[in-house]
Amino acid sequence: MDINIFTVFILAVFVGVEIITKVPPTLHTPLMSGSNAISGIAIVGAIISTKVGGELGTWLGFTAVILATVNVVGGFMVTDKMLKMFKKK
């Protein structure tokens, strides 16, 4: 069971890197604000995986929780900064 979880983790890393590198820089900021909901779902899945996969699943799930949380917080910070640029002074 541990090798299956590790395989899914590695495949998710490769898919994530491929998706992110294909997005042009001009679309990255608007898409980041929209992807916060998806990252929130990833946090829930990572929390669930910490209880399912034994010791390896716990560590991989913990790592996924940390990274997805950083992604959500960073996305909100970038979105907030972007919205402040459009406010009238």
DSSP file (Angstrom, degrees, kcal/mol; ACC not computed):
  #  RESIDUE AA STRUCTURE BP1 BP2  ACC     N-H-->O    O-->H-N    N-H-->O    O-->H-N    TCO  KAPPA ALPHA  PHI   PSI    X-CA   Y-CA   Z-CA
    1    1 A M     >        0   0    0      0, 0.0     4,-1.7     0, 0.0     3,-0.2   0.000 360.0 360.0 360.0 -35.7    0.0    0.0    0.0
    2    2 A D  H  >  +     0   0    0      1,-0.2     4,-2.2     2,-0.2     5,-0.2   0.866 360.0  53.4 -65.0 -36.4    2.9    2.4    0.7
    3    3 A I  H  > S+     0   0    0      1,-0.2     4,-2.2     2,-0.2    -1,-0.2   0.849 105.9  54.4 -69.3 -31.4    4.3    2.1   -2.7
    4    4 A N  H  > S+     0   0    0      2,-0.2     4,-2.3     1,-0.2    -1,-0.2   0.918 109.8  46.2 -66.1 -43.0    0.9    3.0   -4.3
    5    5 A I  H  X S+     0   0    0     -4,-1.7     4,-2.3     1,-0.2    -2,-0.2   0.911 112.9  49.9 -66.0 -42.0    0.7    6.2   -2.2
    6    6 A F  H  X S+     0   0    0     -4,-2.2     4,-2.4     2,-0.2    -1,-0.2   0.891 109.9  51.4 -63.0 -40.1    4.3    7.1   -3.1
    7    7 A T  H  X S+     0   0    0     -4,-2.2     4,-2.5     2,-0.2    -2,-0.2   0.916 110.2  48.3 -63.5 -44.1    3.5    6.5   -6.8
    8    8 A V  H  X S+     0   0    0     -4,-2.3     4,-2.4     2,-0.2    -2,-0.2   0.899 111.3  51.8 -63.0 -40.1    0.5    8.7   -6.7
    9    9 A F  H  X S+     0   0    0     -4,-2.3     4,-2.0     2,-0.2    -2,-0.2   0.935 111.0  46.1 -61.7 -47.2    2.5   11.4   -5.0
   10   10 A I  H  X S+     0   0    0     -4,-2.4     4,-2.1     1,-0.2    -2,-0.2   0.906 113.3  49.3 -63.9 -42.6    5.3   11.3   -7.6
   11   11 A L  H  X S+     0   0    0     -4,-2.5     4,-2.5     1,-0.2    -1,-0.2   0.890 109.4  52.4 -64.3 -38.4    2.8   11.4  -10.5
   12   12 A A  H  X S+     0   0    0     -4,-2.4     4,-2.5     2,-0.2    -1,-0.2   0.877 107.8  52.3 -64.3 -37.4    1.0   14.3   -8.9
   13   13 A V  H  X S+     0   0    0     -4,-2.0     4,-2.4     2,-0.2    -2,-0.2   0.944 111.4  45.8 -62.9 -47.5    4.3   16.2   -8.6
   14   14 A F  H  X S+     0   0    0     -4,-2.1     4,-2.2     1,-0.2    -2,-0.2   0.916 114.1  47.8 -63.6 -43.5    5.0   15.7  -12.3
   15   15 A V  H  X S+     0   0    0     -4,-2.5     4,-2.4     2,-0.2    -1,-0.2   0.916 112.0  50.7 -64.0 -42.6    1.5   16.6  -13.4
   16   16 A G  H  X S+     0   0    0     -4,-2.5     4,-2.4     1,-0.2     5,-0.2   0.912 110.8  48.0 -61.3 -43.5    1.6   19.8  -11.2
   17   17 A V  H  X S+     0   0    0     -4,-2.4     4,-2.3     1,-0.2    -1,-0.2   0.912 112.4  49.3 -64.8 -42.1    5.0   20.9  -12.6
   18   18 A E  H  X S+     0   0    0     -4,-2.2     4,-0.9    -5,-0.2    -2,-0.2   0.901 112.6  47.3 -64.8 -40.6    3.8   20.3  -16.2
   19   19 A I  H >< S+     0   0    0     -4,-2.4     3,-0.5     1,-0.2     4,-0.5   0.936 113.8  46.6 -66.5 -46.0    0.6   22.3  -15.7
   20   20 A I  H >< S+     0   0    0     -4,-2.4     3,-1.1     1,-0.2    -2,-0.2   0.890 110.2  52.2 -66.4 -39.5    2.3   25.2  -14.0
   21   21 A T  H 3< S+     0   0    0     -4,-2.3    -1,-0.2     1,-0.2    -2,-0.2   0.712 104.1  58.3 -72.2 -17.7    5.1   25.5  -16.5
   22   22 A K  T << S+     0   0    0     -4,-0.9    -1,-0.2    -3,-0.5    -2,-0.2   0.573  84.0  96.3 -86.5  -9.4    2.6   25.6  -19.4
   23   23 A V  S <  S-     0   0    0     -3,-1.1     5,-0.1    -4,-0.5    -4,-0.0  -0.695  77.6-126.4 -84.2 125.9    0.8   28.7  -18.1
   24   24 A P    >>  -     0   0    0      0, 0.0     3,-1.4     0, 0.0     4,-0.9  -0.386  21.3-115.8 -68.1 150.1    2.0   32.0  -19.6
   25   25 A P  H 3> S+     0   0    0      0, 0.0     4,-0.6     0, 0.0     3,-0.4   0.803 112.5  61.1 -57.9 -31.0    3.1   34.7  -17.1
   26   26 A T  H 34 S+     0   0    0      1,-0.2     3,-0.0     2,-0.1    -3,-0.0   0.772 111.1  39.4 -69.3 -23.4    0.3   37.1  -18.2
   27   27 A L  H <> S+     0   0    0     -3,-1.4     4,-2.1     1,-0.1     5,-0.2   0.552  94.1  87.1 -97.4  -9.6   -2.3   34.5  -17.1
   28   28 A H  H  X S+     0   0    0     -4,-0.9     4,-2.1    -3,-0.4    -2,-0.1   0.909  87.0  47.9 -63.2 -45.6   -0.6   33.3  -14.0
   29   29 A T  H  X S+     0   0    0     -4,-0.6     4,-1.6     2,-0.2    -1,-0.2   0.938 114.4  43.8 -66.0 -48.2   -2.0   35.9  -11.5
   30   30 A P  H  > S+     0   0    0      0, 0.0     4,-1.3     0, 0.0    -1,-0.2   0.897 116.2  48.5 -63.7 -36.2   -5.7   35.7  -12.5
   31   31 A L  H  X S+     0   0    0     -4,-2.1     4,-1.6     1,-0.2    -2,-0.2   0.838 105.1  59.6 -70.9 -30.8   -5.5   31.9  -12.6
   32   32 A M  H  < S+     0   0    0     -4,-2.1     4,-0.5    -5,-0.2    -1,-0.2   0.904 103.4  50.8 -64.1 -40.1   -3.8   31.8   -9.2
   33   33 A S  H >< S+     0   0    0     -4,-1.6     3,-0.7     1,-0.2     4,-0.3   0.874 112.5  47.1 -66.1 -34.4   -6.7   33.6   -7.6
   34   34 A G  H >< S+     0   0    0     -4,-1.3     3,-0.6     1,-0.2     4,-0.4   0.752 105.5  59.7 -75.9 -23.6   -9.1   31.1   -9.1
   35   35 A S  T 3X S+     0   0    0     -4,-1.6     4,-2.3     1,-0.2    -1,-0.2   0.507  79.1  87.9 -85.1  -2.5   -7.0   28.1   -8.1
   36   36 A N  H <> S+     0   0    0     -3,-0.7     4,-2.0    -4,-0.5    -1,-0.2   0.879  87.0  52.5 -62.9 -36.0   -7.2   28.8   -4.4
   37   37 A A  H <> S+     0   0    0     -3,-0.6     4,-1.7    -4,-0.3    -1,-0.2   0.895 108.8  49.9 -65.4 -38.8  -10.4   26.8   -4.2
   38   38 A I  H  > S+     0   0    0     -4,-0.4     4,-2.0     1,-0.2    -2,-0.2   0.900 109.8  50.7 -66.3 -40.0   -8.7   23.9   -5.8
   39   39 A S  H  X S+     0   0    0     -4,-2.3     4,-1.9     1,-0.2    -1,-0.2   0.852 105.5  56.9 -66.6 -33.1   -5.8   24.1   -3.4
   40   40 A G  H  X S+     0   0    0     -4,-2.0     4,-1.6     2,-0.2    -1,-0.2   0.896 107.2  48.1 -62.4 -39.1   -8.3   24.2   -0.5
   41   41 A I  H  X S+     0   0    0     -4,-1.7     4,-2.3     1,-0.2    -2,-0.2   0.878 108.3  55.2 -67.0 -37.4   -9.7   20.9   -1.8
   42   42 A A  H  X S+     0   0    0     -4,-2.0     4,-2.3     1,-0.2    -2,-0.2   0.857 104.1  54.7 -63.8 -34.5   -6.1   19.6   -2.0
   43   43 A I  H  X S+     0   0    0     -4,-1.9     4,-2.4     2,-0.2    -1,-0.2   0.926 107.8  48.9 -63.7 -43.7   -5.6   20.5    1.7
   44   44 A V  H  X S+     0   0    0     -4,-1.6     4,-2.1     1,-0.2    -2,-0.2   0.928 112.6  47.9 -62.1 -44.5   -8.6   18.4    2.6
   45   45 A G  H  X S+     0   0    0     -4,-2.3     4,-2.2     1,-0.2    -1,-0.2   0.872 111.1  51.2 -63.3 -37.1   -7.3   15.4    0.6
   46   46 A A  H  X S+     0   0    0     -4,-2.3     4,-1.1     2,-0.2    -1,-0.2   0.887 108.3  51.5 -68.1 -38.7   -3.9   15.8    2.1
   47   47 A I  H  X S+     0   0    0     -4,-2.4     4,-0.5     1,-0.2     3,-0.5   0.918 110.9  48.5 -63.5 -42.0   -5.3   15.8    5.6
   48   48 A I  H >X S+     0   0    0     -4,-2.1     3,-1.3     1,-0.2     4,-0.7   0.902 107.3  55.9 -63.5 -40.4   -7.2   12.6    4.8
   49   49 A S  H 3X S+     0   0    0     -4,-2.2     4,-1.5     1,-0.3     3,-0.3   0.733  94.1  68.2 -68.1 -20.4   -4.1   11.0    3.4
   50   50 A T  H 3< S+     0   0    0     -4,-1.1    -1,-0.3    -3,-0.5    -2,-0.2   0.777 107.0  39.9 -68.1 -22.8   -2.2   11.5    6.6
   51   51 A K  H << S+     0   0    0     -3,-1.3    -1,-0.2    -4,-0.5    -2,-0.2   0.588 115.5  50.8 -97.8 -12.1   -4.5    9.0    8.3
   52   52 A V  H  < S+     0   0    0     -4,-0.7    -2,-0.2    -3,-0.3    -3,-0.1   0.868  99.5  53.5 -96.1 -40.1   -4.7    6.4    5.5
   53   53 A G  S  X S-     0   0    0     -4,-1.5     4,-1.7     1,-0.3     3,-0.4   0.107  91.9-123.4 -97.1  22.6   -1.3    5.6    4.3
   54   54 A G  H  >  -     0   0    0      1,-0.2     4,-1.9     2,-0.2    -1,-0.3  -0.363  68.5 -30.4  72.2-156.1    0.7    4.5    7.4
   55   55 A E  H  > S+     0   0    0      2,-0.2     4,-2.1     1,-0.2    -1,-0.2   0.911 143.1  47.9 -67.7 -43.1    3.9    6.3    8.3
   56   56 A L  H  > S+     0   0    0     -3,-0.4     4,-2.7     1,-0.2     5,-0.3   0.927 112.9  49.2 -63.6 -44.3    4.9    7.1    4.7
   57   57 A G  H  X S+     0   0    0     -4,-1.7     4,-2.6     1,-0.2    -1,-0.2   0.853 108.0  55.3 -62.6 -34.8    1.4    8.5    4.0
   58   58 A T  H  X S+     0   0    0     -4,-1.9     4,-2.4     2,-0.2    -1,-0.2   0.937 111.9  41.9 -63.5 -46.4    1.5   10.5    7.1
   59   59 A W  H  X S+     0   0    0     -4,-2.1     4,-2.3     2,-0.2    -2,-0.2   0.900 117.1  46.7 -70.0 -40.5    4.7   12.3    6.1
   60   60 A L  H  X S+     0   0    0     -4,-2.7     4,-2.4     2,-0.2    -2,-0.2   0.909 114.3  48.5 -67.3 -40.3    3.7   12.7    2.5
   61   61 A G  H  X S+     0   0    0     -4,-2.6     4,-2.5    -5,-0.3    -2,-0.2   0.902 110.7  50.8 -64.2 -41.1    0.3   14.0    3.6
   62   62 A F  H  X S+     0   0    0     -4,-2.4     4,-2.2     2,-0.2    -2,-0.2   0.916 111.2  48.3 -61.9 -43.6    1.9   16.4    6.0
   63   63 A T  H  X S+     0   0    0     -4,-2.3     4,-2.6     1,-0.2    -2,-0.2   0.905 111.4  50.4 -62.4 -41.7    4.2   17.7    3.3
   64   64 A A  H  X S+     0   0    0     -4,-2.4     4,-2.6     2,-0.2     5,-0.3   0.883 108.6  52.1 -65.4 -38.3    1.2   18.1    1.0
   65   65 A V  H  X S+     0   0    0     -4,-2.5     4,-2.2     2,-0.2    -2,-0.2   0.936 111.6  46.8 -61.8 -46.1   -0.7   20.0    3.7
   66   66 A I  H  X S+     0   0    0     -4,-2.2     4,-2.3     2,-0.2    -2,-0.2   0.946 115.6  44.2 -61.5 -49.6    2.2   22.4    4.1
   67   67 A L  H  X S+     0   0    0     -4,-2.6     4,-2.1     1,-0.2    -2,-0.2   0.894 114.5  48.2 -66.5 -40.8    2.7   23.0    0.4
   68   68 A A  H  X S+     0   0    0     -4,-2.6     4,-2.3     2,-0.2    -1,-0.2   0.873 111.2  51.6 -67.7 -35.5   -1.0   23.4   -0.4
   69   69 A T  H  X S+     0   0    0     -4,-2.2     4,-2.6    -5,-0.3     5,-0.2   0.914 109.2  49.6 -66.2 -42.3   -1.3   25.8    2.5
   70   70 A V  H  X S+     0   0    0     -4,-2.3     4,-2.7     1,-0.2     5,-0.2   0.901 110.9  51.5 -60.8 -40.3    1.6   27.9    1.3
   71   71 A N  H  X S+     0   0    0     -4,-2.1     4,-2.3     2,-0.2    -2,-0.2   0.911 111.1  46.5 -64.0 -43.1    0.0   27.9   -2.2
   72   72 A V  H  X S+     0   0    0     -4,-2.3     4,-2.3     2,-0.2    -2,-0.2   0.944 115.3  45.3 -64.9 -48.0   -3.4   29.1   -0.8
   73   73 A V  H  X S+     0   0    0     -4,-2.6     4,-2.2     1,-0.2    -2,-0.2   0.926 114.8  48.1 -63.5 -44.6   -1.8   31.9    1.3
   74   74 A G  H  X S+     0   0    0     -4,-2.7     4,-2.5    -5,-0.2    -1,-0.2   0.892 110.2  52.8 -62.6 -39.6    0.5   33.0   -1.5
   75   75 A G  H  X S+     0   0    0     -4,-2.3     4,-2.5    -5,-0.2    -1,-0.2   0.909 110.2  46.8 -63.0 -42.5   -2.5   33.0   -3.9
   76   76 A F  H  X S+     0   0    0     -4,-2.3     4,-2.6     2,-0.2    -1,-0.2   0.882 111.7  51.6 -67.8 -36.2   -4.5   35.2   -1.6
   77   77 A M  H  X S+     0   0    0     -4,-2.2     4,-2.3     2,-0.2    -2,-0.2   0.923 112.3  45.3 -65.2 -43.2   -1.6   37.6   -1.1
   78   78 A V  H  X S+     0   0    0     -4,-2.5     4,-2.5     2,-0.2    -2,-0.2   0.915 113.7  49.8 -66.3 -42.2   -1.0   37.9   -4.9
   79   79 A T  H  X S+     0   0    0     -4,-2.5     4,-2.6    -5,-0.2    -2,-0.2   0.916 110.9  49.5 -62.6 -42.6   -4.7   38.4   -5.5
   80   80 A D  H  X S+     0   0    0     -4,-2.6     4,-2.0     1,-0.2    -1,-0.2   0.911 112.0  48.1 -62.4 -42.3   -4.9   41.1   -2.8
   81   81 A K  H  X S+     0   0    0     -4,-2.3     4,-1.1     1,-0.2    -1,-0.2   0.897 111.8  50.3 -64.5 -40.0   -1.9   42.9   -4.2
   82   82 A M  H  X S+     0   0    0     -4,-2.5     4,-0.6     1,-0.2     3,-0.4   0.909 110.5  48.9 -65.4 -42.4   -3.4   42.7   -7.7
   83   83 A L  H >< S+     0   0    0     -4,-2.6     3,-0.8     1,-0.2     4,-0.4   0.846 105.3  58.2 -67.7 -33.3   -6.7   44.1   -6.5
   84   84 A K  H >< S+     0   0    0     -4,-2.0     3,-0.7     1,-0.2    -1,-0.2   0.797  97.2  62.8 -65.5 -27.4   -5.0   47.0   -4.7
   85   85 A M  H 3< S+     0   0    0     -4,-1.1    -1,-0.2    -3,-0.4    -2,-0.2   0.793 104.3  47.6 -66.5 -27.0   -3.4   48.0   -8.0
   86   86 A F  T << S+     0   0    0     -3,-0.8    -1,-0.2    -4,-0.6    -2,-0.2   0.475  87.4 106.0 -95.9  -3.3   -6.9   48.7   -9.4
   87   87 A K  S <  S-     0   0    0     -3,-0.7     2,-0.2    -4,-0.4    -3,-0.0  -0.514  76.2-113.1 -75.8 144.4   -8.3   50.7   -6.4
   88   88 A K              0   0    0     -2,-0.2    -1,-0.1     1,-0.1    -2,-0.1  -0.541 360.0 360.0 -76.2 143.0   -8.6   54.5   -6.9
   89   89 A K              0   0    0     -2,-0.2    -1,-0.1     0, 0.0    -2,-0.0   0.441 360.0 360.0 -91.4 360.0   -6.3   56.5   -4.8
